[in-house]
């Protein structure tokens, strides 16, 4: 998965979040795609920039990526 594809998924999750669930979707993105970000050494700041969302979400995604090492999503 390329950095552009990750940014596209982030933008989609951000845009399609239900009211009051935006931050939840941001965390979910970091957990769901954290292994791609870590393995490829992608810059979270760059993903956020390409996605065109507020730069303040960097911190939330960074926390979630770190959690992705320990969390498994339910299927």
N, CA, C and O atoms as a GROMACS GRO file, in nm:
protein
  300
    1UNK      N    1   0.086  -0.118   0.000
    1UNK     CA    2   0.000   0.000   0.000
    1UNK      C    3   0.090   0.124   0.000
    1UNK      O    4   0.182   0.136   0.082
    2UNK      N    5   0.064   0.214  -0.091
    2UNK     CA    6   0.145   0.335  -0.102
    2UNK      C    7   0.098   0.440  -0.001
    2UNK      O    8  -0.009   0.429   0.058
    3UNK      N    9   0.180   0.541   0.017
    3UNK     CA   10   0.143   0.650   0.108
    3UNK      C   11   0.020   0.724   0.056
    3UNK      O   12  -0.063   0.771   0.134
    4UNK      N   13   0.007   0.735  -0.074
    4UNK     CA   14  -0.111   0.799  -0.134
    4UNK      C   15  -0.238   0.719  -0.108
    4UNK      O   16  -0.343   0.775  -0.080
    5UNK      N   17  -0.227   0.587  -0.118
    5UNK     CA   18  -0.343   0.501  -0.090
    5UNK      C   19  -0.383   0.511   0.056
    5UNK      O   20  -0.502   0.513   0.088
    6UNK      N   21  -0.285   0.517   0.146
    6UNK     CA   22  -0.316   0.533   0.288
    6UNK      C   23  -0.385   0.668   0.313
    6UNK      O   24  -0.482   0.675   0.388
    7UNK      N   25  -0.334   0.772   0.250
    7UNK     CA   26  -0.395   0.904   0.265
    7UNK      C   27  -0.538   0.905   0.213
    7UNK      O   28  -0.626   0.969   0.271
    8UNK      N   29  -0.561   0.834   0.104
    8UNK     CA   30  -0.696   0.825   0.048
    8UNK      C   31  -0.790   0.754   0.146
    8UNK      O   32  -0.904   0.796   0.165
    9UNK      N   33  -0.743   0.647   0.207
    9UNK     CA   34  -0.825   0.574   0.305
    9UNK      C   35  -0.851   0.659   0.428
    9UNK      O   36  -0.962   0.659   0.482
   10UNK      N   37  -0.749   0.733   0.473
   10UNK     CA   38  -0.767   0.822   0.587
   10UNK      C   39  -0.872   0.928   0.554
   10UNK      O   40  -0.962   0.952   0.634
   11UNK      N   41  -0.861   0.990   0.440
   11UNK     CA   42  -0.957   1.093   0.398
   11UNK      C   43  -1.098   1.036   0.392
   11UNK      O   44  -1.194   1.100   0.435
   12UNK      N   45  -1.111   0.915   0.338
   12UNK     CA   46  -1.241   0.850   0.329
   12UNK      C   47  -1.298   0.822   0.468
   12UNK      O   48  -1.416   0.848   0.493
   13UNK      N   49  -1.217   0.771   0.558
   13UNK     CA   50  -1.264   0.743   0.694
   13UNK      C   51  -1.302   0.873   0.766
   13UNK      O   52  -1.398   0.876   0.842
   14UNK      N   53  -1.226   0.978   0.742
   14UNK     CA   54  -1.253   1.108   0.802
   14UNK      C   55  -1.384   1.166   0.748
   14UNK      O   56  -1.469   1.210   0.824
   15UNK      N   57  -1.399   1.164   0.617
   15UNK     CA   58  -1.517   1.222   0.553
   15UNK      C   59  -1.645   1.145   0.583
   15UNK      O   60  -1.753   1.204   0.589
   16UNK      N   61  -1.634   1.014   0.602
   16UNK     CA   62  -1.752   0.931   0.622
   16UNK      C   63  -1.781   0.899   0.768
   16UNK      O   64  -1.866   0.816   0.798
   17UNK      N   65  -1.710   0.966   0.858
   17UNK     CA   66  -1.736   0.945   1.001
   17UNK      C   67  -1.872   1.003   1.037
   17UNK      O   68  -1.910   1.111   0.992
   18UNK      N   69  -1.944   0.929   1.119
   18UNK     CA   70  -2.071   0.980   1.170
   18UNK      C   71  -2.042   1.096   1.264
   18UNK      O   72  -1.931   1.110   1.317
   19UNK      N   73  -2.142   1.177   1.284
   19UNK     CA   74  -2.127   1.291   1.374
   19UNK      C   75  -2.071   1.245   1.509
   19UNK      O   76  -2.118   1.146   1.565
   20UNK      N   77  -1.973   1.315   1.559
   20UNK     CA   78  -1.908   1.288   1.688
   20UNK      C   79  -1.821   1.163   1.688
   20UNK      O   80  -1.776   1.120   1.794
   21UNK      N   81  -1.797   1.103   1.571
   21UNK     CA   82  -1.712   0.984   1.565
   21UNK      C   83  -1.587   1.006   1.480
   21UNK      O   84  -1.520   0.911   1.442
   22UNK      N   85  -1.556   1.132   1.451
   22UNK     CA   86  -1.440   1.162   1.368
   22UNK      C   87  -1.312   1.113   1.432
   22UNK      O   88  -1.232   1.045   1.368
   23UNK      N   89  -1.291   1.147   1.558
   23UNK     CA   90  -1.168   1.107   1.627
   23UNK      C   91  -1.162   0.955   1.640
   23UNK      O   92  -1.054   0.897   1.630
   24UNK      N   93  -1.274   0.892   1.662
   24UNK     CA   94  -1.279   0.746   1.668
   24UNK      C   95  -1.230   0.686   1.537
   24UNK      O   96  -1.152   0.591   1.538
   25UNK      N   97  -1.274   0.740   1.425
   25UNK     CA   98  -1.231   0.690   1.294
   25UNK      C   99  -1.082   0.718   1.270
   25UNK      O  100  -1.014   0.638   1.206
   26UNK      N  101  -1.033   0.829   1.322
   26UNK     CA  102  -0.891   0.861   1.310
   26UNK      C  103  -0.810   0.756   1.386
   26UNK      O  104  -0.708   0.708   1.336
   27UNK      N  105  -0.853   0.722   1.507
   27UNK     CA  106  -0.785   0.618   1.586
   27UNK      C  107  -0.793   0.483   1.514
   27UNK      O  108  -0.694   0.410   1.507
   28UNK      N  109  -0.910   0.452   1.463
   28UNK     CA  110  -0.929   0.326   1.392
   28UNK      C  111  -0.835   0.316   1.272
   28UNK      O  112  -0.778   0.210   1.246
   29UNK      N  113  -0.819   0.424   1.200
   29UNK     CA  114  -0.725   0.426   1.087
   29UNK      C  115  -0.585   0.390   1.134
   29UNK      O  116  -0.520   0.305   1.074
   30UNK      N  117  -0.538   0.453   1.240
   30UNK     CA  118  -0.403   0.428   1.291
   30UNK      C  119  -0.383   0.284   1.335
   30UNK      O  120  -0.276   0.227   1.313
   31UNK      N  121  -0.484   0.227   1.397
   31UNK     CA  122  -0.475   0.088   1.441
   31UNK      C  123  -0.480  -0.006   1.321
   31UNK      O  124  -0.403  -0.102   1.312
   32UNK      N  125  -0.573   0.021   1.230
   32UNK     CA  126  -0.594  -0.068   1.115
   32UNK      C  127  -0.475  -0.068   1.019
   32UNK      O  128  -0.440  -0.174   0.966
   33UNK      N  129  -0.415   0.046   0.997
   33UNK     CA  130  -0.308   0.057   0.897
   33UNK      C  131  -0.171   0.082   0.959
   33UNK      O  132  -0.074   0.108   0.887
   34UNK      N  133  -0.162   0.074   1.090
   34UNK     CA  134  -0.035   0.099   1.159
   34UNK      C  135   0.078   0.012   1.110
   34UNK      O  136   0.190   0.060   1.095
   35UNK      N  137   0.050  -0.116   1.086
   35UNK     CA  138   0.157  -0.206   1.042
   35UNK      C  139   0.212  -0.164   0.906
   35UNK      O  140   0.332  -0.179   0.882
   36UNK      N  141   0.128  -0.111   0.816
   36UNK     CA  142   0.176  -0.061   0.687
   36UNK      C  143   0.265   0.062   0.706
   36UNK      O  144   0.370   0.075   0.643
   37UNK      N  145   0.221   0.149   0.793
   37UNK     CA  146   0.294   0.273   0.818
   37UNK      C  147   0.431   0.242   0.880
   37UNK      O  148   0.532   0.298   0.839
   38UNK      N  149   0.432   0.153   0.978
   38UNK     CA  150   0.556   0.117   1.045
   38UNK      C  151   0.650   0.043   0.950
   38UNK      O  152   0.768   0.078   0.938
   39UNK      N  153   0.599  -0.059   0.883
   39UNK     CA  154   0.682  -0.143   0.796
   39UNK      C  155   0.747  -0.062   0.684
   39UNK      O  156   0.863  -0.085   0.649
   40UNK      N  157   0.672   0.034   0.629
   40UNK     CA  158   0.724   0.114   0.518
   40UNK      C  159   0.788   0.245   0.561
   40UNK      O  160   0.835   0.323   0.478
   41UNK      N  161   0.791   0.268   0.693
   41UNK     CA  162   0.850   0.390   0.749
   41UNK      C  163   0.791   0.516   0.687
   41UNK      O  164   0.861   0.613   0.657
   42UNK      N  165   0.657   0.513   0.668
   42UNK     CA  166   0.588   0.629   0.613
   42UNK      C  167   0.575   0.737   0.719
   42UNK      O  168   0.564   0.707   0.838
   43UNK      N  169   0.577   0.859   0.676
   43UNK     CA  170   0.558   0.973   0.764
   43UNK      C  171   0.408   0.997   0.786
   43UNK      O  172   0.332   1.016   0.692
   44UNK      N  173   0.370   0.994   0.912
   44UNK     CA  174   0.229   1.021   0.945
   44UNK      C  175   0.193   1.164   0.906
   44UNK      O  176   0.083   1.190   0.858
   45UNK      N  177   0.286   1.256   0.927
   45UNK     CA  178   0.260   1.396   0.889
   45UNK      C  179   0.233   1.407   0.739
   45UNK      O  180   0.149   1.485   0.697
   46UNK      N  181   0.305   1.328   0.660
   46UNK     CA  182   0.286   1.332   0.516
   46UNK      C  183   0.151   1.270   0.478
   46UNK      O  184   0.083   1.321   0.388
   47UNK      N  185   0.112   1.164   0.545
   47UNK     CA  186  -0.018   1.102   0.518
   47UNK      C  187  -0.129   1.201   0.548
   47UNK      O  188  -0.223   1.216   0.470
   48UNK      N  189  -0.119   1.270   0.661
   48UNK     CA  190  -0.218   1.370   0.700
   48UNK      C  191  -0.222   1.484   0.599
   48UNK      O  192  -0.329   1.530   0.560
   49UNK      N  193  -0.104   1.529   0.556
   49UNK     CA  194  -0.096   1.639   0.459
   49UNK      C  195  -0.163   1.599   0.327
   49UNK      O  196  -0.242   1.674   0.271
   50UNK      N  197  -0.129   1.480   0.277
   50UNK     CA  198  -0.186   1.435   0.150
   50UNK      C  199  -0.337   1.416   0.161
   50UNK      O  200  -0.411   1.446   0.067
   51UNK      N  201  -0.383   1.367   0.276
   51UNK     CA  202  -0.526   1.347   0.298
   51UNK      C  203  -0.601   1.479   0.305
   51UNK      O  204  -0.722   1.483   0.282
   52UNK      N  205  -0.531   1.586   0.337
   52UNK     CA  206  -0.594   1.717   0.343
   52UNK      C  207  -0.679   1.740   0.467
   52UNK      O  208  -0.772   1.820   0.466
   53UNK      N  209  -0.644   1.668   0.575
   53UNK     CA  210  -0.717   1.690   0.700
   53UNK      C  211  -0.631   1.775   0.793
   53UNK      O  212  -0.513   1.797   0.767
   54UNK      N  213  -0.690   1.823   0.900
   54UNK     CA  214  -0.622   1.911   0.994
   54UNK      C  215  -0.498   1.844   1.050
   54UNK      O  216  -0.503   1.729   1.093
   55UNK      N  217  -0.387   1.915   1.051
   55UNK     CA  218  -0.258   1.863   1.099
   55UNK      C  219  -0.263   1.821   1.246
   55UNK      O  220  -0.179   1.743   1.290
   56UNK      N  221  -0.360   1.872   1.321
   56UNK     CA  222  -0.371   1.836   1.462
   56UNK      C  223  -0.403   1.688   1.482
   56UNK      O  224  -0.385   1.635   1.592
   57UNK      N  225  -0.451   1.621   1.378
   57UNK     CA  226  -0.482   1.478   1.388
   57UNK      C  227  -0.356   1.391   1.387
   57UNK      O  228  -0.364   1.272   1.415
   58UNK      N  229  -0.242   1.450   1.355
   58UNK     CA  230  -0.116   1.375   1.357
   58UNK      C  231  -0.096   1.303   1.489
   58UNK      O  232  -0.064   1.184   1.492
   59UNK      N  233  -0.114   1.374   1.597
   59UNK     CA  234  -0.092   1.318   1.730
   59UNK      C  235  -0.182   1.198   1.757
   59UNK      O  236  -0.137   1.098   1.812
   60UNK      N  237  -0.308   1.209   1.719
   60UNK     CA  238  -0.403   1.100   1.742
   60UNK      C  239  -0.368   0.977   1.658
   60UNK      O  240  -0.378   0.864   1.705
   61UNK      N  241  -0.327   1.000   1.534
   61UNK     CA  242  -0.288   0.888   1.448
   61UNK      C  243  -0.161   0.823   1.502
   61UNK      O  244  -0.149   0.701   1.504
   62UNK      N  245  -0.067   0.906   1.544
   62UNK     CA  246   0.058   0.854   1.599
   62UNK      C  247   0.032   0.763   1.720
   62UNK      O  248   0.092   0.656   1.730
   63UNK      N  249  -0.055   0.804   1.809
   63UNK     CA  250  -0.091   0.722   1.925
   63UNK      C  251  -0.151   0.590   1.880
   63UNK      O  252  -0.117   0.484   1.934
   64UNK      N  253  -0.240   0.596   1.784
   64UNK     CA  254  -0.308   0.476   1.736
   64UNK      C  255  -0.211   0.382   1.664
   64UNK      O  256  -0.222   0.260   1.678
   65UNK      N  257  -0.119   0.436   1.589
   65UNK     CA  258  -0.018   0.352   1.522
   65UNK      C  259   0.065   0.279   1.627
   65UNK      O  260   0.094   0.160   1.610
   66UNK      N  261   0.102   0.347   1.732
   66UNK     CA  262   0.176   0.282   1.840
   66UNK      C  263   0.092   0.172   1.905
   66UNK      O  264   0.145   0.067   1.940
   67UNK      N  265  -0.036   0.196   1.922
   67UNK     CA  266  -0.125   0.094   1.978
   67UNK      C  267  -0.143  -0.025   1.884
   67UNK      O  268  -0.171  -0.136   1.930
   68UNK      N  269  -0.128  -0.003   1.755
   68UNK     CA  270  -0.152  -0.110   1.658
   68UNK      C  271  -0.062  -0.230   1.680
   68UNK      O  272  -0.093  -0.340   1.635
   69UNK      N  273   0.050  -0.210   1.748
   69UNK     CA  274   0.141  -0.320   1.779
   69UNK      C  275   0.080  -0.417   1.880
   69UNK      O  276   0.123  -0.532   1.890
   70UNK      N  277  -0.020  -0.370   1.955
   70UNK     CA  278  -0.076  -0.447   2.066
   70UNK      C  279  -0.224  -0.479   2.052
   70UNK      O  280  -0.278  -0.556   2.131
   71UNK      N  281  -0.290  -0.421   1.952
   71UNK     CA  282  -0.435  -0.434   1.938
   71UNK      C  283  -0.468  -0.509   1.811
   71UNK      O  284  -0.406  -0.487   1.707
   72UNK      N  285  -0.566  -0.597   1.819
   72UNK     CA  286  -0.618  -0.664   1.701
   72UNK      C  287  -0.763  -0.621   1.681
   72UNK      O  288  -0.841  -0.613   1.776
   73UNK      N  289  -0.798  -0.593   1.556
   73UNK     CA  290  -0.936  -0.554   1.526
   73UNK      C  291  -1.025  -0.677   1.518
   73UNK      O  292  -0.983  -0.784   1.472
   74UNK      N  293  -1.148  -0.662   1.563
   74UNK     CA  294  -1.246  -0.769   1.546
   74UNK      C  295  -1.284  -0.775   1.400
   74UNK      O  296  -1.290  -0.673   1.332
   75UNK      N  297  -1.310  -0.892   1.353
   75UNK     CA  298  -1.352  -0.909   1.213
   75UNK      C  299  -1.501  -0.914   1.205
   75UNK      O  300  -1.556  -0.928   1.096
   0.00000   0.00000   0.00000
